Structures are given as structure tokens and as C-alpha cells.
Amino acid sequence: MKTYKLDPAKLPAQKKTLILVYGITFLVMAALSVGINWNRESMKSLVWMIPLIAALFVYSGWRAYQQRKSLWEEYTFTVTEDGLVLHQPKYPDLKLSKTDITGIEDVKNGTYVSTTRGRRLFAITKLFPDADYAEMRATMLRWIDENKASKPAEEAPAAEPAEEEDLPEQEE
């Protein structure tokens, strides 16, 4: 059994992304507010409105970062010989048998895993350390190959019914 956690070295990049998103959005909103209210009486109200909007964006960005930080601390991906358990904060644990894994799909930020329960049921994100990501992906591929090998051969199709021409005609 092995438990994987998100890479702590990749958390600062998330902080930078949040600062850029909230900062740029605030600047655009402030510029639009000033542009719309330029040379109007309502321009005076922006003197106190823009700092309030800034405070709202700072608070929202801080909350988003705290949520990411909590995710980094609590997110675990446990792989055993029989299956896996995915734990995310505020969500029930996802438990899957290795026989449920049916396919994977690589995307820019990781790998989607499809199961008998559904397509793209969960993802293996590239926010794991690189070696762990490669190991988890290889494990999923190995399980898929094992599942395909253990699948019983398809049964021969049943005999087809005779065509209408071959059937004797019935008189009424």
C-alpha cells in the first residue's frame, strides 16, 4: 500500500496564479468603474467604493488560497494491491477496485481515469510529484492490461433465425 500526496513545492505556483487572477480582475473592475463614472457626480462615491471592492477581492483571494492549502494538506491518493482510495476534503472517499478501471485519457494537466461507474470518473493531476504521477499512471495502465487479459472471451453469437423464405407457408 502506498499513499500519495500533492507536491508541496507546487503550492506557491497556485498562490501566484490566484494573485494574478484576483489582482487583474480587480484592476479591470476599478478601471471600468472609473471609466463609466468619469466626469459625473457618482465619481465621488468611488472614493470609498474602490477600497471596498479591493478589500472584497483581497478577502476572496485569501479564502481561495486557504482552500487550496487545505486541499494540499488533506488530499491523498492511496493505492493498494486490490484497488485505490481517493480522499478529498469535504467529499466522501472514492473507493474503487482495480477491476473497475477501464481506461485512461491524458490531458494537459494530468490523466483522467475511466471506470465501470463512468467515463472520466476522477483525475490524476500533475500536481503530484513527477515520479509519483508517473508511478500512479503506470499502475493504472497495468491494471487496465490485467483487466483486459482476464476478461472472458466473448461468447459465440446465437444461431440466427431462419429467413422467411425457408419457412413453410401456412394456409388459413
Secondary structure by P-SEA (a helix, b strand, c coil): cbbbbccccaaaaaaaaaaaaaaaaaaaaaaaaaaaacccccccccaaaaaaaaaaaaaaaaaaaaaaaaaaacbbbbbccccbbbbbccccbbbbcccccccccccccbbbbbcccccccccccccccaaaaaaaaaaaaaaaaaaaaaccccccccccccccccbbbbcc
